[in-house]
Amino acid sequence: MYVCICRGVTDNAIREAVEDGARSWREVRERTECATQCGRCACTAKAITRDAITQEMMPSADLAYAV
């Protein structure tokens, strides 16, 4: 979905920025330019960023362990 209409930033673009190494709202904003014009999307974009960082930092449940 579009999060920032002014800059055409989607929730997927925010998640991709996090997957590519962004670890803060500031880094996501710099990479995507989200919330750099009118700023109405900032709260929603920050929530998506927070969720994406949390998901990125969690260990994967698909890891195989040696027995």
N, CA, C and O atoms as a Tinker XYZ file with bonds, in Angstrom:
   268  protein
     1  N      0.845000   -1.174000    0.000000    73     2
     2  CA     0.000000    0.000000    0.000000    64     1     3
     3  C      0.889000    1.236000    0.000000    63     2     4     5
     4  O      2.027000    1.201000    0.469000    81     3
     5  N      0.355000    2.317000   -0.529000    73     3     6
     6  CA     1.105000    3.571000   -0.499000    64     5     7
     7  C      1.044000    4.157000    0.895000    63     6     8     9
     8  O     -0.029000    4.307000    1.480000    81     7
     9  N      2.207000    4.483000    1.413000    73     7    10
    10  CA     2.310000    5.108000    2.728000    64     9    11
    11  C      2.486000    6.609000    2.547000    63    10    12    13
    12  O      1.830000    7.403000    3.221000    81    11
    13  N      3.370000    6.993000    1.639000    73    11    14
    14  CA     3.656000    8.398000    1.367000    64    13    15
    15  C      3.198000    8.724000   -0.056000    63    14    16    17
    16  O      3.831000    8.331000   -1.036000    81    15
    17  N      2.109000    9.433000   -0.141000    73    15    18
    18  CA     1.558000    9.798000   -1.453000    64    17    19
    19  C      2.453000   10.837000   -2.130000    63    18    20    21
    20  O      2.655000   10.788000   -3.343000    81    19
    21  N      2.981000   11.761000   -1.358000    73    19    22
    22  CA     3.818000   12.832000   -1.928000    64    21    23
    23  C      5.037000   12.284000   -2.670000    63    22    24    25
    24  O      5.392000   12.774000   -3.742000    81    23
    25  N      5.671000   11.268000   -2.095000    73    23    26
    26  CA     6.897000   10.706000   -2.666000    64    25    27
    27  C      6.692000    9.347000   -3.321000    63    26    28    29
    28  O      7.627000    8.781000   -3.886000    81    27
    29  N      5.469000    8.822000   -3.246000    73    27    30
    30  CA     5.176000    7.530000   -3.873000    64    29    31
    31  C      5.868000    6.358000   -3.200000    63    30    32    33
    32  O      6.314000    5.429000   -3.874000    81    31
    33  N      5.960000    6.391000   -1.875000    73    31    34
    34  CA     6.643000    5.339000   -1.131000    64    33    35
    35  C      5.616000    4.334000   -0.611000    63    34    36    37
    36  O      4.604000    4.708000   -0.018000    81    35
    37  N      5.894000    3.066000   -0.842000    73    35    38
    38  CA     4.994000    2.005000   -0.380000    64    37    39
    39  C      5.550000    1.340000    0.877000    63    38    40    41
    40  O      6.710000    1.534000    1.241000    81    39
    41  N      4.700000    0.557000    1.527000    73    39    42
    42  CA     5.165000   -0.197000    2.695000    64    41    43
    43  C      6.239000   -1.194000    2.278000    63    42    44    45
    44  O      7.155000   -1.470000    3.053000    81    43
    45  N      6.142000   -1.736000    1.072000    73    43    46
    46  CA     7.176000   -2.655000    0.583000    64    45    47
    47  C      8.523000   -1.957000    0.405000    63    46    48    49
    48  O      9.568000   -2.553000    0.667000    81    47
    49  N      8.507000   -0.713000   -0.033000    73    47    50
    50  CA     9.754000    0.041000   -0.190000    64    49    51
    51  C     10.414000    0.256000    1.172000    63    50    52    53
    52  O     11.638000    0.187000    1.291000    81    51
    53  N      9.608000    0.515000    2.190000    73    51    54
    54  CA    10.151000    0.694000    3.544000    64    53    55
    55  C     10.760000   -0.617000    4.029000    63    54    56    57
    56  O     11.864000   -0.632000    4.574000    81    55
    57  N     10.032000   -1.722000    3.829000    73    55    58
    58  CA    10.540000   -3.028000    4.247000    64    57    59
    59  C     11.820000   -3.406000    3.480000    63    58    60    61
    60  O     12.733000   -3.998000    4.057000    81    59
    61  N     11.887000   -3.071000    2.206000    73    59    62
    62  CA    13.089000   -3.336000    1.417000    64    61    63
    63  C     14.277000   -2.525000    1.923000    63    62    64    65
    64  O     15.403000   -3.022000    1.953000    81    63
    65  N     14.028000   -1.278000    2.320000    73    63    66
    66  CA    15.108000   -0.456000    2.872000    64    65    67
    67  C     15.676000   -1.107000    4.135000    63    66    68    69
    68  O     16.888000   -1.113000    4.350000    81    67
    69  N     14.792000   -1.650000    4.962000    73    67    70
    70  CA    15.242000   -2.338000    6.177000    64    69    71
    71  C     16.004000   -3.613000    5.805000    63    70    72    73
    72  O     17.046000   -3.905000    6.392000    81    71
    73  N     15.495000   -4.362000    4.846000    73    71    74
    74  CA    16.192000   -5.574000    4.394000    64    73    75
    75  C     17.566000   -5.245000    3.834000    63    74    76    77
    76  O     18.488000   -6.055000    3.926000    81    75
    77  N     17.707000   -4.053000    3.252000    73    75    78
    78  CA    18.983000   -3.626000    2.679000    64    77    79
    79  C     19.922000   -2.989000    3.698000    63    78    80    81
    80  O     21.002000   -2.516000    3.345000    81    79
    81  N     19.501000   -2.980000    4.971000    73    79    82
    82  CA    20.425000   -2.528000    6.011000    64    81    83
    83  C     20.010000   -1.337000    6.849000    63    82    84    85
    84  O     20.684000   -1.027000    7.831000    81    83
    85  N     18.935000   -0.663000    6.506000    73    83    86
    86  CA    18.486000    0.474000    7.321000    64    85    87
    87  C     18.043000   -0.041000    8.684000    63    86    88    89
    88  O     17.285000   -1.008000    8.761000    81    87
    89  N     18.502000    0.586000    9.753000    73    87    90
    90  CA    18.169000    0.128000   11.097000    64    89    91
    91  C     17.559000    1.225000   11.964000    63    90    92    93
    92  O     17.505000    1.100000   13.188000    81    91
    93  N     17.104000    2.290000   11.333000    73    91    94
    94  CA    16.439000    3.367000   12.072000    64    93    95
    95  C     15.490000    4.096000   11.125000    63    94    96    97
    96  O     15.591000    3.982000    9.903000    81    95
    97  N     14.571000    4.843000   11.721000    73    95    98
    98  CA    13.643000    5.639000   10.920000    64    97    99
    99  C     14.417000    6.643000   10.077000    63    98   100   101
   100  O     14.075000    6.869000    8.916000    81    99
   101  N     15.446000    7.241000   10.643000    73    99   102
   102  CA    16.246000    8.223000    9.908000    64   101   103
   103  C     16.860000    7.598000    8.653000    63   102   104   105
   104  O     16.842000    8.207000    7.583000    81   103
   105  N     17.396000    6.399000    8.782000    73   103   106
   106  CA    17.999000    5.725000    7.624000    64   105   107
   107  C     16.955000    5.380000    6.577000    63   106   108   109
   108  O     17.204000    5.528000    5.381000    81   107
   109  N     15.784000    4.920000    7.016000    73   107   110
   110  CA    14.707000    4.611000    6.075000    64   109   111
   111  C     14.268000    5.877000    5.355000    63   110   112   113
   112  O     14.082000    5.865000    4.138000    81   111
   113  N     14.104000    6.954000    6.083000    73   111   114
   114  CA    13.683000    8.226000    5.490000    64   113   115
   115  C     14.705000    8.720000    4.464000    63   114   116   117
   116  O     14.332000    9.214000    3.400000    81   115
   117  N     15.984000    8.585000    4.784000    73   115   118
   118  CA    17.032000    9.006000    3.843000    64   117   119
   119  C     17.022000    8.169000    2.568000    63   118   120   121
   120  O     17.235000    8.695000    1.475000    81   119
   121  N     16.778000    6.880000    2.703000    73   119   122
   122  CA    16.796000    5.984000    1.541000    64   121   123
   123  C     15.546000    6.101000    0.682000    63   122   124   125
   124  O     15.617000    5.977000   -0.540000    81   123
   125  N     14.390000    6.341000    1.320000    73   123   126
   126  CA    13.127000    6.337000    0.574000    64   125   127
   127  C     12.560000    7.734000    0.324000    63   126   128   129
   128  O     11.707000    7.901000   -0.547000    81   127
   129  N     13.015000    8.728000    1.064000    73   127   130
   130  CA    12.486000   10.098000    1.048000    64   129   131
   131  C     11.059000   10.166000    1.580000    63   130   132   133
   132  O     10.351000   11.145000    1.344000    81   131
   133  N     10.640000    9.133000    2.292000    73   131   134
   134  CA     9.315000    9.103000    2.902000    64   133   135
   135  C      9.230000   10.178000    3.986000    63   134   136   137
   136  O     10.165000   10.353000    4.767000    81   135
   137  N      8.118000   10.887000    4.030000    73   135   138
   138  CA     7.838000   11.920000    5.042000    64   137   139
   139  C      8.762000   13.131000    4.939000    63   138   140   141
   140  O      8.977000   13.833000    5.927000    81   139
   141  N      9.305000   13.377000    3.759000    73   139   142
   142  CA    10.183000   14.540000    3.600000    64   141   143
   143  C      9.476000   15.741000    2.980000    63   142   144   145
   144  O     10.081000   16.795000    2.787000    81   143
   145  N      8.202000   15.576000    2.670000    73   143   146
   146  CA     7.472000   16.698000    2.088000    64   145   147
   147  C      6.444000   17.222000    3.076000    63   146   148   149
   148  O      6.736000   18.177000    3.797000    81   147
   149  N      5.264000   16.646000    3.142000    73   147   150
   150  CA     4.245000   17.178000    4.053000    64   149   151
   151  C      4.314000   16.544000    5.444000    63   150   152   153
   152  O      3.931000   17.178000    6.427000    81   151
   153  N      4.797000   15.298000    5.541000    73   151   154
   154  CA     4.989000   14.642000    6.829000    64   153   155
   155  C      3.784000   13.942000    7.415000    63   154   156   157
   156  O      3.881000   13.387000    8.509000    81   155
   157  N      2.657000   13.946000    6.737000    73   155   158
   158  CA     1.456000   13.298000    7.282000    64   157   159
   159  C      1.599000   11.788000    7.409000    63   158   160   161
   160  O      0.889000   11.164000    8.198000    81   159
   161  N      2.490000   11.206000    6.657000    73   159   162
   162  CA     2.662000    9.762000    6.662000    64   161   163
   163  C      3.649000    9.286000    7.725000    63   162   164   165
   164  O      3.832000    8.080000    7.890000    81   163
   165  N      4.278000   10.192000    8.439000    73   163   166
   166  CA     5.376000    9.836000    9.341000    64   165   167
   167  C      4.990000    8.797000   10.392000    63   166   168   169
   168  O      5.742000    7.847000   10.611000    81   167
   169  N      3.849000    8.952000   11.042000    73   167   170
   170  CA     3.449000    8.001000   12.093000    64   169   171
   171  C      3.275000    6.593000   11.540000    63   170   172   173
   172  O      3.758000    5.625000   12.127000    81   171
   173  N      2.591000    6.484000   10.419000    73   171   174
   174  CA     2.374000    5.174000    9.804000    64   173   175
   175  C      3.701000    4.591000    9.322000    63   174   176   177
   176  O      3.971000    3.406000    9.522000    81   175
   177  N      4.512000    5.406000    8.699000    73   175   178
   178  CA     5.795000    4.935000    8.180000    64   177   179
   179  C      6.714000    4.491000    9.318000    63   178   180   181
   180  O      7.423000    3.493000    9.183000    81   179
   181  N      6.711000    5.211000   10.422000    73   179   182
   182  CA     7.532000    4.820000   11.573000    64   181   183
   183  C      7.069000    3.475000   12.124000    63   182   184   185
   184  O      7.896000    2.637000   12.483000    81   183
   185  N      5.760000    3.262000   12.192000    73   183   186
   186  CA     5.234000    1.987000   12.688000    64   185   187
   187  C      5.645000    0.839000   11.776000    63   186   188   189
   188  O      6.023000   -0.230000   12.257000    81   187
   189  N      5.576000    1.047000   10.472000    73   187   190
   190  CA     5.994000    0.015000    9.516000    64   189   191
   191  C      7.485000   -0.243000    9.653000    63   190   192   193
   192  O      7.925000   -1.392000    9.618000    81   191
   193  N      8.260000    0.817000    9.807000    73   191   194
   194  CA     9.705000    0.685000    9.984000    64   193   195
   195  C     10.019000   -0.112000   11.241000    63   194   196   197
   196  O     10.845000   -1.024000   11.214000    81   195
   197  N      9.369000    0.228000   12.330000    73   195   198
   198  CA     9.582000   -0.469000   13.604000    64   197   199
   199  C      9.274000   -1.966000   13.464000    63   198   200   201
   200  O     10.029000   -2.814000   13.939000    81   199
   201  N      8.157000   -2.271000   12.806000    73   199   202
   202  CA     7.773000   -3.667000   12.593000    64   201   203
   203  C      8.785000   -4.391000   11.711000    63   202   204   205
   204  O      9.166000   -5.526000   11.999000    81   203
   205  N      9.215000   -3.739000   10.646000    73   203   206
   206  CA    10.171000   -4.358000    9.717000    64   205   207
   207  C     11.514000   -4.609000   10.398000    63   206   208   209
   208  O     12.129000   -5.653000   10.179000    81   207
   209  N     11.973000   -3.673000   11.216000    73   207   210
   210  CA    13.244000   -3.856000   11.930000    64   209   211
   211  C     13.119000   -5.000000   12.926000    63   210   212   213
   212  O     14.025000   -5.823000   13.051000    81   211
   213  N     11.998000   -5.049000   13.630000    73   211   214
   214  CA    11.770000   -6.143000   14.584000    64   213   215
   215  C     11.799000   -7.487000   13.871000    63   214   216   217
   216  O     12.438000   -8.427000   14.343000    81   215
   217  N     11.111000   -7.582000   12.740000    73   215   218
   218  CA    11.095000   -8.825000   11.975000    64   217   219
   219  C     12.483000   -9.184000   11.451000    63   218   220   221
   220  O     12.856000  -10.357000   11.427000    81   219
   221  N     13.230000   -8.196000   11.040000    73   219   222
   222  CA    14.564000   -8.426000   10.480000    64   221   223
   223  C     15.544000   -8.898000   11.561000    63   222   224   225
   224  O     16.446000   -9.688000   11.284000    81   223
   225  N     15.363000   -8.416000   12.778000    73   223   226
   226  CA    16.291000   -8.736000   13.850000    64   225   227
   227  C     15.962000  -10.056000   14.559000    63   226   228   229
   228  O     16.802000  -10.598000   15.279000    81   227
   229  N     14.748000  -10.572000   14.359000    73   227   230
   230  CA    14.362000  -11.834000   14.991000    64   229   231
   231  C     15.052000  -12.993000   14.285000    63   230   232   233
   232  O     15.169000  -13.002000   13.060000    81   231
   233  N     15.507000  -13.967000   15.062000    73   231   234
   234  CA    16.109000  -15.137000   14.411000    64   233   235
   235  C     15.043000  -15.912000   13.647000    63   234   236   237
   236  O     13.895000  -16.015000   14.078000    81   235
   237  N     15.441000  -16.440000   12.529000    73   235   238
   238  CA    14.515000  -17.181000   11.679000    64   237   239
   239  C     14.139000  -18.509000   12.328000    63   238   240   241
   240  O     14.990000  -19.189000   12.902000    81   239
   241  N     12.873000  -18.873000   12.234000    73   239   242
   242  CA    12.402000  -20.151000   12.758000    64   241   243
   243  C     12.791000  -21.296000   11.834000    63   242   244   245
   244  O     12.613000  -22.462000   12.186000    81   243
   245  N     13.317000  -20.979000   10.663000    73   243   246
   246  CA    13.674000  -21.995000    9.685000    64   245   247
   247  C     15.090000  -22.531000    9.881000    63   246   248   249
   248  O     15.546000  -23.366000    9.100000    81   247
   249  N     15.781000  -22.069000   10.899000    73   247   250
   250  CA    17.152000  -22.513000   11.100000    64   249   251
   251  C     17.179000  -23.966000   11.560000    63   250   252   253
   252  O     16.379000  -24.401000   12.389000    81   251
   253  N     18.112000  -24.679000   11.000000    73   251   254
   254  CA    18.289000  -26.082000   11.402000    64   253   255
   255  C     19.379000  -26.138000   12.464000    63   254   256   257
   256  O     20.405000  -25.468000   12.349000    81   255
   257  N     19.152000  -26.920000   13.471000    73   255   258
   258  CA    20.125000  -27.073000   14.544000    64   257   259
   259  C     20.746000  -28.457000   14.479000    63   258   260   261
   260  O     20.064000  -29.446000   14.215000    81   259
   261  N     22.055000  -28.515000   14.723000    73   259   262
   262  CA    22.742000  -29.799000   14.746000    64   261   263
   263  C     22.352000  -30.543000   16.011000    63   262   264   265
   264  O     22.275000  -29.959000   17.092000    81   263
   265  N     22.112000  -31.815000   15.868000    73   263   266
   266  CA    21.721000  -32.629000   17.016000    64   265   267
   267  C     22.839000  -33.546000   17.398000    63   266   268
   268  O     22.708000  -34.319000   18.347000    81   267
